[in-house]
Every structure is written in C-alpha cells, then in structure tokens.
Amino acid sequence: MTEVKLDRVCKYFGETKAVDNVDLQVNDGEFMVLLGPSGCGKTTTLRLIAGLEKPTSGLIFFDGEVVNELEPKDRRVAMVFQDYALYPHMKVFDNIALNLQIRKVPRDEIRRKVLEVAELLGIKHLLERKPGQLSGGEQQRVALGRAIVREPSVFLMDEPLSNLDAALRARMRGELKKLHERLKTTTIYVTHDQVEAMVMADKIAVMKNGKVQQIGTPNEIYSRPANRFVAEFVGSPKMNIFDAGFVIDKNPRLAAGSFDIDIPDSLAEVIKQNASTSELLVGIRPEDILVSTIKREGFIEATTYLIENIGNLSFVTLQIDDVLLVAQTPPSIGLRVGDKAYCKLLVEKLHIFDKKTEQLIV
C-alpha cells in the first residue's frame, strides 16, 4: 500500500490552468474520490498522479518519495479507464495476462494469478471469450482484473462506471466498494456523479475550476459544505439557497423578503463575528423543511409550485414570493399544484454563507 501526496501541484495547457495549486493527501489503503463537474481538473489530476502528464509546478510524492520524473511503468500504479481499453482480438485471459506476459513472468505463475483474479471478480467462465462477446458490466470486470493482476500499489480509476446502465452501475458501486475492502489498495477514483462519490468514498475531494474546494468524509461534505458550490453540487435535490439580510432589533432574525426566520442569540453572535456584511446566503436541505397543509404556529404560508413523486418520497417545490424552496415530504401529504401550503425551516439545520465570498459561516 502507498500514501500519495500532492503539494501545490499546477498544470497548464498553454495559457489554460487545468490544475490550480492542488494539495491532496491520500492515506495508505484509502478510497479517495475526486468529484466535480466536467472540466474541473479531476481527470488531469489523476493523469498527473499516474505519470501520464508532467506537472508544470509542485511535487507528487509516493510514500514520501518525489515521483515527478518517474515514468508511469515505474510508479506501480494501475489505471482503469472509462472505455475499458480492452484488446478486441484477444481473449479475456490474454487481456488480463498481457502486462504479466510483457514482464516475462513465468507461464505457470501467470495462469495462477489470472485464475485467482478471475475467481475474485466472478469472471472465470469468461476467460475464453473475446470482449465483443461480453456485456458492459463483464467488460468492466475484465478491465478491473487486468489492473488487479499487476498487484499495484495504487489503483487509479477514471469514471469506470459511466458507460453502464443505471441498475448495473448501482450494483457495480457495491462490488467495487467490497473489492476495495478486501484488497485494501490505495484507490483514487474520478467521477462527476455525487451519489457514486457518497456511496463509495472514504474521503471526497470536491473540485471546481482546477481547485480543490473541500476535502472530507461523505458526511462532512454533505453536512458541513465549505462553500456554496459544494453545498449545491452535493445532494439530490440540491440544497435550497436564498438571499437574506441579517437583522438585529428586538430579536435577531434573517430577513428574506416577505418572510423572516428568527434565530437564537448564539447563531447571531457567530454571524456578527464572521460575516463580512449583513447580506447573507441561507441554505437548507429539502429534508430539513417541514410542510403542512394546515396553518400552524411558526409556519410560513406558501403556494405549491411543483410536485415530483419518486416512489416513497415526494419533492414539493414551494413558492414564497420570488423564493422557491424544495421540501421532502411523504406522497400521502395530499398537495396539488396551486394549493396553499405551510412550511417551517428547521433553524438548527440552516447553513449560513457569506454572500460576498460564498464561504460557509455556520
């Protein structure tokens, strides 16, 4: 197993900065996910770790040793690509064994290792077939087998599930997680799918415009996002965020146009000490909004704008003047579009961001 560390790593392509001053540490045996939208620099970061690209500046360490000048073959990494990159004219056995054959590993040892890996991945019955005879999920397992048989110190995976249908992708997420728990190999995994990241990762590094926005466990990323971008990118539906002014007169409150949210003195004190202005952004997850069909004390009147039923859950969009809030409710709530509804935002679940910097205050 290997610890991977990036220290102020930058990568330019001409005038374009694809990776911007990235600091990252992946501990021995950790499953780290690089998460972000297309073009955020996550795949370039992976390629820098693999040695397929050279950093413009900064250092890359494997177990404390600088590897900037090491060729990919000397880094003991194995990469699984989005398109699997299998050789169509070769049988599954030979696709998995190819790297061992190139290294002139004895034939008996190659056979033993390929059979072990095929058993591990449940593809022993496919070894005599060619890639064109396999399903997408089977091809993905072969690509994994080819990586595992090399016994790398680091697995690098670039959106390996993105070509699979939704049901198979969900199943393979679980399979990959179980495989990692069994092998304990340091893994760095790239995806734009935040569900994939939340389910699989020990830690997540959220990226935007070549910069790391936040690193943390899935729970930390979801429960305490560092800024507005992370808050809106992680979570489905995304976090509700709206403008509000911070007001202190008789009681401290957040003034959001036609409605106010009373807040405790302790929260007001944190805002007063950390906000650059009185203009704030208030965020709240859909599951942290209570919805009622009857008027109740402390609830805000709203109009039902949209209803989305998803099996055992409904997501109801409520309109309060120009503010739209998505709330999670049971389907049995009985609302229809246009109905009056009443909602309460759980104050203890509010996320307060500085409007100027968009960084989390509390």
N, C-alpha and C positions, 0 to 999 in steps of 0.2 A: 504493500500500500504506500501511497505517496501523498505528501502535502504539497499543494500547488498555491503559489502566491504571486500576485501581480502588484508591482509597485510603480505607481504613477505612469502607467502604460498609455501611450498615444500611438495612433496610426493614421497617417494621412494618405489619401489617394489624390495626388495633385494638390489642389487647394482645399479639398474636402477633408475635414477631420471626422473619420468614421468612428474612432475610439478616442475618448477625451479624458485623459488623466485618471484612468481606472485603477483603483485599489481594490483588491479582492483576495480573500484567503479561503481556500477550500481545505478542510482538515482531512487527515487520514480516514478513508472509508466513508466520507460524507457524500451525500447526494445533493449537489448544488444545482439549482435551476436558474438559468439566465432567462428572464421573462421580459417581454416588451413587444411593441408593435413592429411591423416591417420597417427596416431601415434604421433601427435604433442602435445597431452596432453589436448585437449579441452574437451573430454568426462570425463576424470579423474577429471578435474577442476569442471565440472558440478556435478559429484558424490560427490565431497568434499563439495560443497555448499548444496547438498541435505542431507548430513549426511550419505550417503551410504559408504563413505570412511572417514577415520580419517587422517588429515594432519600430516606429520612427524614433521613439524615445521611451525610456522606462525599462524596467527589468522584470523578467519572468523567472521564478525560482521553482525548482522541484526539490523538495526536501532540503531547502537551504542553499542549493547549488544553482548558479545562474545558467540558464539553458538557452539564452538568446541566440547563440551561434550554433547550437546543436541542430542537426538535420532531423526531420520527422522520424526517420527509422531508428535514430539513436535516443529518442525520448521515451521509449516503451509506452507509447500511447496507442490506443485502437479507436478508430473513428467509425461511427455508424451514420450513414448519410440518409437524407430524405428519400432518395430514389433507390436505395439499397445497393446500387452499383454491382450487381451480380453479373458474372460472365454467362451469357445465354447459351453458349455452345458446350459448356462444361456441366457435368452432373453436380448435384448438391454436395456430394462427398468431396469432389475436387475443388469446388468453390470454397468450402470450409478449410480444406487442407492446403490451399495454394501457398500461403505465406510460410507454412512449415516446409513445404517442398522447396521453395526458393532458398530457405535457410539450410537445406540439405539435412534435415532431421531424418534419422533412420526410419525406414518404411514401417516397421512394426510399431514404433512409437507414434508415428503419425496416425496410424489406424486406431491405436488405443485412445489417443486424445480426441480424435474426431468422433469416435463412438461414445466416449464419455460426454462430450458436449451435446451430441445429438440426443442422448438419453436425457440429459438435463433439460433440454428445450422441447422434448417430445416430438422430435422430427426424425427419429431413427428409421421410420418406414419410408422416408422421402429421399434417402441418400442416393438412390439410383435414378432419380428423376432429374429433369432439367428445369431451370427457373420458369420457363414458359408454361410448364405443366402445374405450377403452384398458384395458390391464391395469394392475395396481397399479404395476409397475415402469415402465411407459410414462408413467403419470401423474406418478410421482416425477421422471422426467426432464424433463417439461414444467414442473413446479414449479421445478426447478433452472434450466431455460432462462429462465424469467421472472425469476429472481434474477440470472443471469449477464448478461442483455442490458442490465441497468441499469448495468453496469460499476461496482459498488460498491467502496468501499474496505475494507469488512468484510462477510464472509458470517456470518450467524447461523443456526444450524440446530438445530431443536428436535425431537429423536428422529425424523428424517425417514425412517428405515428400519423403524420399529417395526410398520407395517401390512403389511409384506411377509412372504412365507413364508421359511422358513429358508434354502433354497437361493438364492433371489433376493436375500435380504438379504446373504448371504456374497459374491455376485457384485458387488452394488452397493457394498459396502465397498471393494472393489478399484477399482471405477470412480471412486468419489469421491476416493480417495487419488490416483489417476492424474490426475484433473481438477485437484486442488489443486496437484500438482507442475507441471502445465502452466500454470495461471493465476497461481500464487504470491500469491494474495489471502489476507490475514489472515482466518482462519476460527476461529470459536468454536462448538463443537458439543456439544450436550447429549445424554447418554444414561445409561441405567441398566445398559446391557449392557457388562460389563467386557471381554469379548472384542472388541467393537467398538472400545472405547477403546484397548486394547493394540495392535490391528492398525493403527489409523488415525492415532493422535496423534503429534505431535512432543513434546508435553508433556501431562500429565494433572493436573487439579486435582480431588482426591477431596474430596467434601463430605458432611457429616453435620450435621443439625440447624441448617442455615444457616451453618455454619462450614466453612472450608477446613481439612482435616486434613493434607494434604500436596500439594505440587506437585513434579513431577519428570518425567523421561522414563519411558516404559513400563518400561524395565529397572530404573530406580531404584525405582519404585513397587513392582515385583514382588520385587526382590532385597533391598531395604532399606526395608520399610514403616515409617513413623514411629510407628505405634501398633497396638494390637490390632485396631481397627476396619478399618484399611487392610489389614492382613495377612489378615483373614478375608474381606473384601469382594472383594479382587483375587486371582484364582486359581481354577481349577476342576479338581478339587475344591479347596475352600478349605484354607488352611493348618491343620495339626493344632496345637492349643494345649492345654496341660495344666498343672496346678499342680505346682510343685516347690519344695523348700526348698534354700537354698544352705548347704552344709556344708563346713567345713574342719576336718579332724582329721589323719590321716596324709596323705591326698591330698584335694584339693578335688573336690567332686562335687555333682551335682544329685540330690536325693533325691525321687523321685516315687512314694511309697508302697512298692509291692513291688519296685521296681527302681531302681537308681542309674545315673547317667551320669557317668563320670569325665571331668573337664575339665582342660585344661592350666593351668599357673600363670598364664600371660598372660591367659587369659579370666577366671580367678578374680580377678585383680587389677582388671580393668575392672569386674566386678560389685561388688567390695568398695568401689570408689571412687564408683560411680554409683547403686547400688540404695538405696532409702530404707529397706528392711527385708530380711530374709533370705527373705521369701516372694516367689517369682517366678512368672512365666508363661513356659513354654518353648514355642516354636513351631518347626515343621519342615514343609517341603513334602513331599507324597507321593512325589515323585521322589527325595527325599534319604533315604529309608528303604530299606535293603537287606533282602530277605526270602529265607529259605532253608527248605527242607523238612527239612533235617537239622541237628542241633545242631552249632554251630561256636563257636570261642572268641570271646568278646566279644559274642555274640548273646544276646538276651533271649527267653525262652520266652513264647509267646502262643498264643491259640486263634483259629482262623479264624472270624470272626463273620458276614461278608458278602462276597460276590464279585460284582463288576459287570464284565462283559466288554463292551468297546467296541471292536470291530474288532481292531486290532493291539495294544491295551492292555487290561490288567485293573486294576481298583482293588480291592484286597483290604483289608477292614476287619479289623484285628487287635485282640483284647481282651486286655489285661493287667490283671487285676482290674477296677477301675472305669474304667480309661483305654482309650479307643477310638482307634486310630491307623489312618488310611487310607494305604496304601502303593501305589505304582505298580509293577506287575510285568508281565512278558510273559504272555500267556494260557497259554503252554506250561508254566508253573510247576507245574500239576497239583494245586493245592489244592482241597479241598472244604470246605463249611461244617462246622465241628466239628473239623476236623483240627488237630493241633498244628503250629505254625509257629514260626520263629525270626527275629528282626529285629534290625537294628543301625541306630541313628540316627547319621548322619554328624555328628560333633561340629563340624566346621568349617562346617557348614550350619545350625547352630542359630541361632534368633533368641530373644534373651532380653529379656523385657519386665518392667518393674516392676509388681508385682501391684496396688499401690495406685494408681498413675497410669495404668497400661496403656500407658505410653510406652516406646519401644524403648531398651534399654540397649546392646545389641550384637547 
